[in-house]
Amino acid sequence: MTPDWIAPDWIAVDWGTSNLRAWAMGAQGVLASGGSDEGMGKLAQAEFEPALLRVIASWLGAEATPVIACGMVGARQGWMEAPYRRVPCAPVASGELMAVPTDDPRLQMMIAPGLSQAKPADVMRGEETQIAGALALLPGFDGVFCLPGTHSKWVHVSAGEVVSFQTFMTGEMFALLSQQSVLRHGMGGEGSDEDAFTQGLTDAMQRPEKISARLFTLRAEGLLNGLSPASARSRLSGLLIGLELAAAKPYWLGQRIALIGAEALSARYASALTAQGAASESLDATACTLAGLAAARGILQKAKP
């Protein structure tokens, strides 16, 4: 049970497009947590501070409390734009957190900037903090991080720096195809079919150029052969993840691979990689976010005079 009032050393915030999550942090770790559905996509610039206070006000004392945030809160449409840092570079850097002016004197607000890549053009916000946390949890890691999600990231890391990365719109494509395309008619309900997932994965890995045709086959099999919604959804997932793995092969082939993400989705990627003879390890996304924000705070403290 969370006490009525706590005195955190600092507050960690992960503020994405859809949701806001916050943790009161002390010497022993998380003292309390909270959140809301007031993500960046729902707020005008003047609404960010009130939205944050609705979640964390009860944690604040008379003195200013450091608040370190990552994610889309630092986007151009967010509270304040935190300019991207260009790779190759460390995922978080001393002195490069963006200070945000606040009306409430109890807040010392800072935002971690995202990373950018010139060629091929690519950007990330939030994932850089998870990568910093993963490096803190896996000292000496040299290899590739995969961050599956709406926009999956494959990130090459060496000597503590992000060397290069590639984004794949796999999760968004799955949502669009399963909910808004003609395929939606055969994909209602829930459930999964691992054999169907493996079939889709194999088809995409072997013949990625046929992906458009393989997608329509899902509709035709539903009409002609009674393909179940669970099997159709699972094969669609396999097709899209297989397409991603085929394109990302230069990243993961022969590399140490660590997955950072939700447990179920990471397990699906791990299964897909195993089918290609590639071993992987998994890290919890929240643990990485907190470790990354803690690293950013530690770096910030060291940068003070």
Backbone hydrogen bonds, N-H to C=O, Kabsch-Sander energy under -0.5 kcal/mol:
donor,donor_aa,acceptor,acceptor_aa,energy
6,I,58,S,-0.6
9,D,25,M,-2.2
10,W,25,M,-1.5
11,I,66,P,-2.5
12,A,23,W,-2.5
13,V,68,I,-2.3
14,D,21,R,-2.6
15,W,13,V,-0.6
15,W,70,C,-2.6
16,G,14,D,-0.6
16,G,19,N,-2.3
20,L,36,S,-2.4
21,R,14,D,-2.2
22,A,34,G,-2.8
23,W,12,A,-2.5
24,A,32,A,-2.6
25,M,10,W,-2.8
25,M,23,W,-0.6
26,G,29,G,-3.2
29,G,26,G,-1.6
31,L,24,A,-3.5
32,A,24,A,-1.1
34,G,22,A,-2.5
36,S,20,L,-2.2
39,G,18,S,-0.9
39,G,37,D,-1.7
40,M,16,G,-3.0
41,G,17,T,-2.1
42,K,39,G,-1.9
43,L,40,M,-1.4
47,E,44,A,-2.0
48,F,45,Q,-1.2
51,A,47,E,-1.8
52,L,48,F,-2.5
53,L,49,E,-2.6
54,R,50,P,-1.8
55,V,51,A,-0.7
55,V,52,L,-1.2
56,I,52,L,-2.3
57,A,53,L,-2.2
59,W,56,I,-2.4
60,L,56,I,-0.5
60,L,57,A,-1.4
65,T,106,R,-3.0
67,V,108,Q,-2.8
68,I,11,I,-2.5
69,A,67,V,-0.6
69,A,110,M,-2.6
70,C,13,V,-1.8
72,M,15,W,-0.6
73,V,15,W,-1.3
74,G,71,G,-1.8
75,A,72,M,-1.8
78,G,75,A,-2.0
79,W,73,V,-1.3
80,M,73,V,-1.2
82,A,74,G,-2.7
85,R,114,G,-2.3
87,V,116,S,-2.6
89,C,162,V,-1.3
96,E,93,A,-1.6
98,M,111,I,-3.2
99,A,97,L,-0.6
100,V,109,M,-2.5
107,L,104,D,-1.7
108,Q,65,T,-2.1
109,M,100,V,-0.6
109,M,107,L,-0.5
110,M,67,V,-2.6
111,I,98,M,-2.2
112,A,69,A,-3.0
114,G,82,A,-0.7
115,L,124,M,-1.6
116,S,85,R,-2.4
117,Q,122,D,-2.5
122,D,117,Q,-1.8
124,M,115,L,-2.1
129,T,126,G,-0.6
130,Q,126,G,-1.5
131,I,127,E,-2.5
132,A,128,E,-2.1
133,G,129,T,-2.2
134,A,130,Q,-2.6
135,L,131,I,-2.4
136,A,132,A,-1.5
137,L,133,G,-2.0
138,L,134,A,-2.0
141,F,138,L,-1.9
143,G,157,V,-1.8
144,V,256,R,-3.0
145,F,155,V,-2.6
146,C,258,A,-2.5
147,L,153,K,-2.8
152,S,149,G,-0.6
152,S,168,F,-1.8
153,K,147,L,-1.6
154,W,166,Q,-2.3
155,V,145,F,-3.0
156,H,164,S,-2.6
157,V,143,G,-3.0
157,V,155,V,-0.6
158,S,161,E,-2.3
160,G,141,F,-0.5
161,E,158,S,-2.0
162,V,89,C,-3.3
163,V,156,H,-3.0
163,V,161,E,-0.7
164,S,156,H,-1.1
166,Q,154,W,-2.1
168,F,152,S,-2.9
170,T,168,F,-0.6
171,G,149,G,-1.1
172,E,150,T,-2.0
173,M,169,M,-2.6
174,F,170,T,-2.4
175,A,171,G,-2.2
176,L,172,E,-2.7
177,L,173,M,-2.9
178,S,174,F,-2.5
179,Q,175,A,-1.6
180,Q,176,L,-2.6
181,S,176,L,-0.9
181,S,177,L,-0.5
184,R,181,S,-1.7
185,H,182,V,-1.2
186,G,183,L,-1.7
187,M,184,R,-1.4
197,F,193,D,-2.2
198,T,194,E,-2.5
199,Q,195,D,-2.2
200,G,196,A,-2.4
201,L,197,F,-2.6
202,T,198,T,-2.6
203,D,199,Q,-2.6
204,A,200,G,-2.3
205,M,201,L,-2.4
206,Q,202,T,-2.4
207,R,203,D,-2.4
210,K,207,R,-2.0
211,I,208,P,-1.5
214,R,210,K,-2.6
215,L,211,I,-2.1
216,F,212,S,-1.5
217,T,213,A,-1.7
218,L,214,R,-0.8
218,L,215,L,-0.9
219,R,215,L,-0.7
219,R,216,F,-0.5
220,A,216,F,-2.2
221,E,217,T,-3.0
222,G,218,L,-1.5
223,L,219,R,-1.7
224,L,220,A,-2.8
225,N,221,E,-1.9
227,L,221,E,-1.6
232,A,228,S,-2.6
233,R,229,P,-2.8
234,S,230,A,-2.1
235,R,231,S,-2.5
236,L,232,A,-2.3
237,S,233,R,-2.4
238,G,234,S,-2.4
239,L,235,R,-2.7
240,L,236,L,-2.4
241,I,237,S,-2.6
242,G,238,G,-2.4
243,L,239,L,-2.1
244,E,240,L,-2.0
245,L,241,I,-2.7
246,A,242,G,-2.4
247,A,243,L,-1.8
248,A,244,E,-2.5
249,K,246,A,-0.6
251,Y,248,A,-2.2
252,W,248,A,-1.5
253,L,249,K,-2.5
255,Q,252,W,-2.0
258,A,144,V,-2.2
259,L,281,E,-3.4
260,I,146,C,-2.6
261,G,283,L,-1.4
266,S,262,A,-2.9
267,A,263,E,-2.2
268,R,264,A,-1.6
269,Y,265,L,-2.1
270,A,266,S,-2.8
271,S,267,A,-2.3
272,A,268,R,-2.1
273,L,269,Y,-2.6
274,T,270,A,-2.6
275,A,271,S,-1.9
276,Q,272,A,-0.6
276,Q,273,L,-1.1
277,G,274,T,-2.0
278,A,273,L,-2.6
279,A,277,G,-0.6
281,E,257,I,-1.8
283,L,259,L,-3.1
285,A,261,G,-0.8
288,C,284,D,-2.0
289,T,285,A,-2.5
290,L,286,T,-2.6
291,A,287,A,-2.2
292,G,288,C,-2.5
293,L,289,T,-2.6
294,A,290,L,-2.4
295,A,291,A,-2.1
296,A,292,G,-2.3
297,R,293,L,-2.3
298,G,294,A,-2.5
299,I,295,A,-2.4
300,L,296,A,-2.3
301,Q,297,R,-2.4
302,K,298,G,-1.9
303,A,299,I,-1.5
304,K,300,L,-0.7
304,K,301,Q,-1.0
